[in-house]
Amino acid sequence: MYKLLIVEDEMNIANTLKNHFEKYNYVCHIVEDFERVLDTFQEFQPHLVIMDINLPAFDGYYWSRKIRQVSNCPITILSARMSELDQVYGIENGADDFITKPFLMDVVLAKINGQIRRVYGEYAEELQTRKLKVGNTTLNLDTVRLLTPEHEILLTIKELQLCSVLFEAFPNVVTRQQLLAAIWDNETFVEENTLTVNIVRLRKRLEAIHSSLAITTIRGIGYQLTEKSL
């Protein structure tokens, strides 16, 4: 049974989520002490975190960063903040997905189910058995890291999935639709700019480790992994 940690200070919303997910055999725990979110995370060891942004003491961005320092556990932000900047900032701070309030429970459930399948379910075993190398850069699917001879960096789950598709397709162009289909189970539930934000963040990861690779935008089609001169 998969465990979900719910970090939401509006108890009616938290309990609604908990009751709904427990119908589908998830084990749920609601955070009660919002100054000990990381401690609760480490004690409960969830498979996925549902994180609100507006919280007492420290906001959800802060706790997403803290969790990301110790774990690659998927984080889904659930927030009334609807601006594009909020969504970008959430993903930049370690979240894997962003759902705006008010939300449809079926949409939340579908997204959580998709994350669980991708990370722990039927597709996970395949991801954990291989390393992919292009140019001077290796994608280690076991450790969820990008490596060059002198540098390495930890990826989020979304970055790992994007890298896997791009590395396997090299040097071919991958369409946006292919990336969405590979990473999310149902394209209907994807926020419009989520893929773009993750590509931007992945480009920064490649630059940080002095990779010989670049992700080129092919206008109107998608993206291509290319080699550049160092």
Short mmCIF file of the C-alpha atoms (twelve columns), coordinates in Angstrom:
data_MODEL
# 
_entry.id   MODEL 
# 
loop_
_atom_site.group_PDB 
_atom_site.id 
_atom_site.type_symbol 
_atom_site.label_atom_id 
_atom_site.label_alt_id 
_atom_site.label_comp_id 
_atom_site.label_asym_id 
_atom_site.label_seq_id 
_atom_site.Cartn_x 
_atom_site.Cartn_y 
_atom_site.Cartn_z 
_atom_site.pdbx_PDB_model_num 
ATOM 1   C CA . MET A 1   0.000   0.000  0.000   1 
ATOM 2   C CA . TYR A 2   1.369   3.411  -0.955  1 
ATOM 3   C CA . LYS A 3   1.620   6.202  1.606   1 
ATOM 4   C CA . LEU A 4   0.658   9.834  1.005   1 
ATOM 5   C CA . LEU A 5   1.693   12.731 3.243   1 
ATOM 6   C CA . ILE A 6   -0.837  15.584 3.150   1 
ATOM 7   C CA . VAL A 7   0.609   18.998 4.059   1 
ATOM 8   C CA . GLU A 8   -2.524  21.150 4.137   1 
ATOM 9   C CA . ASP A 9   -3.602  23.487 6.961   1 
ATOM 10  C CA . GLU A 10  -7.254  23.712 5.888   1 
ATOM 11  C CA . MET A 11  -8.479  20.646 7.738   1 
ATOM 12  C CA . ASN A 12  -11.664 20.269 5.703   1 
ATOM 13  C CA . ILE A 13  -9.576  19.972 2.525   1 
ATOM 14  C CA . ALA A 14  -6.999  17.727 4.202   1 
ATOM 15  C CA . ASN A 15  -9.661  15.379 5.523   1 
ATOM 16  C CA . THR A 16  -11.491 15.317 2.189   1 
ATOM 17  C CA . LEU A 17  -8.277  14.272 0.459   1 
ATOM 18  C CA . LYS A 18  -7.504  11.693 3.117   1 
ATOM 19  C CA . ASN A 19  -10.958 10.136 3.039   1 
ATOM 20  C CA . HIS A 20  -11.014 10.007 -0.746  1 
ATOM 21  C CA . PHE A 21  -7.563  8.458  -1.164  1 
ATOM 22  C CA . GLU A 22  -8.179  5.893  1.558   1 
ATOM 23  C CA . LYS A 23  -11.076 4.589  -0.536  1 
ATOM 24  C CA . TYR A 24  -8.417  3.636  -3.104  1 
ATOM 25  C CA . ASN A 25  -6.192  1.860  -0.562  1 
ATOM 26  C CA . TYR A 26  -3.719  4.659  0.036   1 
ATOM 27  C CA . VAL A 27  -2.403  5.133  3.556   1 
ATOM 28  C CA . CYS A 28  -2.653  8.847  4.355   1 
ATOM 29  C CA . HIS A 29  -1.169  10.996 7.093   1 
ATOM 30  C CA . ILE A 30  -2.074  14.649 7.658   1 
ATOM 31  C CA . VAL A 31  0.651   16.932 9.031   1 
ATOM 32  C CA . GLU A 32  -0.415  18.520 12.313  1 
ATOM 33  C CA . ASP A 33  2.712   20.419 13.367  1 
ATOM 34  C CA . PHE A 34  3.647   22.778 10.541  1 
ATOM 35  C CA . GLU A 35  7.014   23.576 12.097  1 
ATOM 36  C CA . ARG A 36  8.011   19.902 11.871  1 
ATOM 37  C CA . VAL A 37  7.014   19.038 8.312   1 
ATOM 38  C CA . LEU A 38  10.419  17.579 7.433   1 
ATOM 39  C CA . ASP A 39  10.517  15.569 10.662  1 
ATOM 40  C CA . THR A 40  7.063   14.193 9.937   1 
ATOM 41  C CA . PHE A 41  8.136   13.352 6.382   1 
ATOM 42  C CA . GLN A 42  11.157  11.395 7.623   1 
ATOM 43  C CA . GLU A 43  9.126   9.596  10.275  1 
ATOM 44  C CA . PHE A 44  6.266   8.633  7.945   1 
ATOM 45  C CA . GLN A 45  8.417   7.937  4.839   1 
ATOM 46  C CA . PRO A 46  5.662   8.587  2.272   1 
ATOM 47  C CA . HIS A 47  5.738   7.573  -1.361  1 
ATOM 48  C CA . LEU A 48  4.313   10.971 -2.382  1 
ATOM 49  C CA . VAL A 49  3.666   14.372 -0.777  1 
ATOM 50  C CA . ILE A 50  0.651   16.600 -1.434  1 
ATOM 51  C CA . MET A 51  1.827   20.092 -0.487  1 
ATOM 52  C CA . ASP A 52  -0.128  23.324 -0.017  1 
ATOM 53  C CA . ILE A 53  1.769   26.607 -0.476  1 
ATOM 54  C CA . ASN A 54  0.124   28.865 2.115   1 
ATOM 55  C CA . LEU A 55  1.079   27.267 5.417   1 
ATOM 56  C CA . PRO A 56  1.745   28.493 8.966   1 
ATOM 57  C CA . ALA A 57  5.383   29.265 9.848   1 
ATOM 58  C CA . PHE A 58  7.037   28.343 6.525   1 
ATOM 59  C CA . ASP A 59  5.388   28.039 3.122   1 
ATOM 60  C CA . GLY A 60  5.171   25.001 0.873   1 
ATOM 61  C CA . TYR A 61  8.064   26.172 -1.289  1 
ATOM 62  C CA . TYR A 62  10.339  26.073 1.772   1 
ATOM 63  C CA . TRP A 63  9.257   22.560 2.747   1 
ATOM 64  C CA . SER A 64  9.535   21.322 -0.847  1 
ATOM 65  C CA . ARG A 65  13.154  22.455 -0.878  1 
ATOM 66  C CA . LYS A 66  13.810  20.781 2.460   1 
ATOM 67  C CA . ILE A 67  12.294  17.499 1.322   1 
ATOM 68  C CA . ARG A 68  14.150  17.616 -1.960  1 
ATOM 69  C CA . GLN A 69  17.452  17.847 -0.064  1 
ATOM 70  C CA . VAL A 70  16.893  14.418 1.464   1 
ATOM 71  C CA . SER A 71  14.589  12.592 -0.954  1 
ATOM 72  C CA . ASN A 72  13.400  12.222 -4.542  1 
ATOM 73  C CA . CYS A 73  9.892   11.466 -3.314  1 
ATOM 74  C CA . PRO A 74  7.386   13.049 -5.748  1 
ATOM 75  C CA . ILE A 75  5.842   16.309 -4.539  1 
ATOM 76  C CA . THR A 76  2.529   17.566 -5.909  1 
ATOM 77  C CA . ILE A 77  1.641   21.150 -5.002  1 
ATOM 78  C CA . LEU A 78  -2.033  21.868 -4.393  1 
ATOM 79  C CA . SER A 79  -2.671  25.605 -4.128  1 
ATOM 80  C CA . ALA A 80  -5.130  28.437 -4.661  1 
ATOM 81  C CA . ARG A 81  -2.298  30.428 -6.226  1 
ATOM 82  C CA . MET A 82  -2.999  30.252 -9.937  1 
ATOM 83  C CA . SER A 83  -0.391  32.499 -11.547 1 
ATOM 84  C CA . GLU A 84  2.152   31.137 -13.973 1 
ATOM 85  C CA . LEU A 85  4.925   32.531 -11.750 1 
ATOM 86  C CA . ASP A 86  3.657   30.500 -8.774  1 
ATOM 87  C CA . GLN A 87  3.679   27.337 -10.862 1 
ATOM 88  C CA . VAL A 88  7.175   28.021 -12.169 1 
ATOM 89  C CA . TYR A 89  8.419   28.809 -8.660  1 
ATOM 90  C CA . GLY A 90  6.877   25.616 -7.298  1 
ATOM 91  C CA . ILE A 91  8.598   23.441 -9.863  1 
ATOM 92  C CA . GLU A 92  11.861  25.345 -9.446  1 
ATOM 93  C CA . ASN A 93  11.729  24.549 -5.729  1 
ATOM 94  C CA . GLY A 94  11.478  20.813 -6.259  1 
ATOM 95  C CA . ALA A 95  7.827   20.044 -6.946  1 
ATOM 96  C CA . ASP A 96  6.957   17.587 -9.694  1 
ATOM 97  C CA . ASP A 97  3.435   18.812 -10.400 1 
ATOM 98  C CA . PHE A 98  1.135   21.753 -9.598  1 
ATOM 99  C CA . ILE A 99  -2.633  21.536 -9.202  1 
ATOM 100 C CA . THR A 100 -4.684  24.691 -8.643  1 
ATOM 101 C CA . LYS A 101 -7.636  25.080 -6.285  1 
ATOM 102 C CA . PRO A 102 -10.521 24.654 -6.660  1 
ATOM 103 C CA . PHE A 103 -9.822  21.192 -8.043  1 
ATOM 104 C CA . LEU A 104 -11.723 18.146 -9.203  1 
ATOM 105 C CA . MET A 105 -10.988 15.190 -6.948  1 
ATOM 106 C CA . ASP A 106 -10.864 12.841 -9.944  1 
ATOM 107 C CA . VAL A 107 -8.146  15.005 -11.508 1 
ATOM 108 C CA . VAL A 108 -6.080  14.934 -8.311  1 
ATOM 109 C CA . LEU A 109 -6.536  11.175 -8.008  1 
ATOM 110 C CA . ALA A 110 -5.546  10.615 -11.645 1 
ATOM 111 C CA . LYS A 111 -2.403  12.698 -11.253 1 
ATOM 112 C CA . ILE A 112 -1.387  10.977 -8.009  1 
ATOM 113 C CA . ASN A 113 -2.040  7.536  -9.512  1 
ATOM 114 C CA . GLY A 114 0.085   8.495  -12.515 1 
ATOM 115 C CA . GLN A 115 2.982   9.656  -10.345 1 
ATOM 116 C CA . ILE A 116 2.868   6.487  -8.276  1 
ATOM 117 C CA . ARG A 117 2.860   4.258  -11.357 1 
ATOM 118 C CA . ARG A 118 5.752   6.144  -12.916 1 
ATOM 119 C CA . VAL A 119 7.952   6.109  -9.846  1 
ATOM 120 C CA . TYR A 120 7.069   2.852  -8.101  1 
ATOM 121 C CA . GLY A 121 4.799   0.842  -10.351 1 
ATOM 122 C CA . GLU A 122 4.850   -0.931 -13.664 1 
ATOM 123 C CA . TYR A 123 7.317   1.447  -15.365 1 
ATOM 124 C CA . ALA A 124 9.745   1.855  -12.470 1 
ATOM 125 C CA . GLU A 125 11.582  -1.464 -12.751 1 
ATOM 126 C CA . GLU A 126 12.598  -0.752 -16.330 1 
ATOM 127 C CA . LEU A 127 13.968  2.662  -15.359 1 
ATOM 128 C CA . GLN A 128 16.049  1.232  -12.530 1 
ATOM 129 C CA . THR A 129 17.980  -1.291 -14.608 1 
ATOM 130 C CA . ARG A 130 19.919  0.895  -17.025 1 
ATOM 131 C CA . LYS A 131 22.381  3.701  -17.496 1 
ATOM 132 C CA . LEU A 132 22.221  5.889  -20.585 1 
ATOM 133 C CA . LYS A 133 25.225  7.785  -21.946 1 
ATOM 134 C CA . VAL A 134 25.429  10.480 -24.613 1 
ATOM 135 C CA . GLY A 135 28.569  12.542 -25.159 1 
ATOM 136 C CA . ASN A 136 30.331  13.133 -21.845 1 
ATOM 137 C CA . THR A 137 27.124  12.727 -19.841 1 
ATOM 138 C CA . THR A 138 25.652  9.658  -18.155 1 
ATOM 139 C CA . LEU A 139 22.106  9.344  -16.871 1 
ATOM 140 C CA . ASN A 140 22.136  6.948  -13.910 1 
ATOM 141 C CA . LEU A 141 18.615  5.663  -13.522 1 
ATOM 142 C CA . ASP A 142 19.451  3.833  -10.297 1 
ATOM 143 C CA . THR A 143 20.704  6.866  -8.407  1 
ATOM 144 C CA . VAL A 144 18.573  9.451  -10.264 1 
ATOM 145 C CA . ARG A 145 21.635  11.479 -11.198 1 
ATOM 146 C CA . LEU A 146 23.237  13.110 -14.218 1 
ATOM 147 C CA . LEU A 147 27.012  12.689 -14.290 1 
ATOM 148 C CA . THR A 148 29.996  13.986 -16.199 1 
ATOM 149 C CA . PRO A 149 33.594  12.908 -15.431 1 
ATOM 150 C CA . GLU A 150 34.017  15.625 -12.771 1 
ATOM 151 C CA . HIS A 151 30.475  16.581 -11.737 1 
ATOM 152 C CA . GLU A 152 27.122  15.079 -10.843 1 
ATOM 153 C CA . ILE A 153 23.705  16.392 -9.913  1 
ATOM 154 C CA . LEU A 154 20.560  14.925 -8.375  1 
ATOM 155 C CA . LEU A 155 17.416  15.077 -10.507 1 
ATOM 156 C CA . THR A 156 13.747  15.261 -9.649  1 
ATOM 157 C CA . ILE A 157 11.465  12.492 -10.863 1 
ATOM 158 C CA . LYS A 158 10.147  14.622 -13.743 1 
ATOM 159 C CA . GLU A 159 13.701  15.504 -14.799 1 
ATOM 160 C CA . LEU A 160 14.663  11.832 -14.721 1 
ATOM 161 C CA . GLN A 161 11.731  10.903 -16.930 1 
ATOM 162 C CA . LEU A 162 12.431  13.714 -19.399 1 
ATOM 163 C CA . CYS A 163 16.127  12.790 -19.549 1 
ATOM 164 C CA . SER A 164 15.318  9.150  -20.170 1 
ATOM 165 C CA . VAL A 165 13.120  9.972  -23.167 1 
ATOM 166 C CA . LEU A 166 15.580  12.481 -24.648 1 
ATOM 167 C CA . PHE A 167 18.631  10.233 -24.130 1 
ATOM 168 C CA . GLU A 168 16.908  7.216  -25.672 1 
ATOM 169 C CA . ALA A 169 15.754  9.256  -28.676 1 
ATOM 170 C CA . PHE A 170 19.154  10.918 -29.314 1 
ATOM 171 C CA . PRO A 171 19.811  12.377 -31.858 1 
ATOM 172 C CA . ASN A 172 16.194  12.425 -32.991 1 
ATOM 173 C CA . VAL A 173 13.614  15.102 -32.255 1 
ATOM 174 C CA . VAL A 174 11.027  14.272 -29.607 1 
ATOM 175 C CA . THR A 175 7.635   15.939 -29.954 1 
ATOM 176 C CA . ARG A 176 5.920   17.657 -27.042 1 
ATOM 177 C CA . GLN A 177 3.140   15.098 -27.330 1 
ATOM 178 C CA . GLN A 178 5.627   12.239 -27.009 1 
ATOM 179 C CA . LEU A 179 7.163   13.777 -23.904 1 
ATOM 180 C CA . LEU A 180 3.769   14.386 -22.330 1 
ATOM 181 C CA . ALA A 181 2.637   10.853 -23.111 1 
ATOM 182 C CA . ALA A 182 5.846   9.416  -21.664 1 
ATOM 183 C CA . ILE A 183 5.748   11.417 -18.438 1 
ATOM 184 C CA . TRP A 184 2.057   11.912 -17.712 1 
ATOM 185 C CA . ASP A 185 -0.594  9.236  -18.155 1 
ATOM 186 C CA . ASN A 186 -3.284  11.616 -19.393 1 
ATOM 187 C CA . GLU A 187 -2.347  14.774 -21.271 1 
ATOM 188 C CA . THR A 188 -5.704  16.331 -20.362 1 
ATOM 189 C CA . PHE A 189 -4.491  16.862 -16.798 1 
ATOM 190 C CA . VAL A 190 -1.211  18.603 -17.614 1 
ATOM 191 C CA . GLU A 191 -0.866  22.306 -16.864 1 
ATOM 192 C CA . GLU A 192 0.025   24.103 -20.102 1 
ATOM 193 C CA . ASN A 193 3.472   25.323 -19.087 1 
ATOM 194 C CA . THR A 194 4.597   22.413 -16.889 1 
ATOM 195 C CA . LEU A 195 6.628   20.690 -19.611 1 
ATOM 196 C CA . THR A 196 8.316   23.955 -20.627 1 
ATOM 197 C CA . VAL A 197 9.276   24.719 -17.030 1 
ATOM 198 C CA . ASN A 198 10.792  21.269 -16.559 1 
ATOM 199 C CA . ILE A 199 12.781  21.558 -19.790 1 
ATOM 200 C CA . VAL A 200 14.192  24.917 -18.640 1 
ATOM 201 C CA . ARG A 201 15.179  23.414 -15.310 1 
ATOM 202 C CA . LEU A 202 16.786  20.405 -16.995 1 
ATOM 203 C CA . ARG A 203 18.856  22.712 -19.191 1 
ATOM 204 C CA . LYS A 204 20.196  24.343 -16.025 1 
ATOM 205 C CA . ARG A 205 21.097  20.907 -14.656 1 
ATOM 206 C CA . LEU A 206 23.124  20.116 -17.793 1 
ATOM 207 C CA . GLU A 207 24.951  23.445 -17.609 1 
ATOM 208 C CA . ALA A 208 25.720  22.964 -13.901 1 
ATOM 209 C CA . ILE A 209 27.653  19.731 -14.548 1 
ATOM 210 C CA . HIS A 210 29.454  21.085 -17.645 1 
ATOM 211 C CA . SER A 211 27.687  18.636 -19.916 1 
ATOM 212 C CA . SER A 212 28.499  18.481 -23.610 1 
ATOM 213 C CA . LEU A 213 24.769  18.203 -24.237 1 
ATOM 214 C CA . ALA A 214 22.109  20.800 -24.889 1 
ATOM 215 C CA . ILE A 215 18.344  20.621 -25.302 1 
ATOM 216 C CA . THR A 216 17.370  22.446 -28.472 1 
ATOM 217 C CA . THR A 217 13.837  23.688 -29.058 1 
ATOM 218 C CA . ILE A 218 12.496  22.682 -32.468 1 
ATOM 219 C CA . ARG A 219 9.815   25.286 -33.001 1 
ATOM 220 C CA . GLY A 220 6.365   23.869 -33.559 1 
ATOM 221 C CA . ILE A 221 7.526   20.284 -32.982 1 
ATOM 222 C CA . GLY A 222 9.327   19.642 -29.696 1 
ATOM 223 C CA . TYR A 223 12.863  19.179 -28.408 1 
ATOM 224 C CA . GLN A 224 16.127  17.586 -29.477 1 
ATOM 225 C CA . LEU A 225 19.115  16.457 -27.420 1 
ATOM 226 C CA . THR A 226 22.264  17.713 -29.182 1 
ATOM 227 C CA . GLU A 227 26.000  17.816 -28.542 1 
ATOM 228 C CA . LYS A 228 27.793  21.130 -28.313 1 
ATOM 229 C CA . SER A 229 31.432  22.134 -28.386 1 
ATOM 230 C CA . LEU A 230 32.882  22.581 -24.892 1 
# 
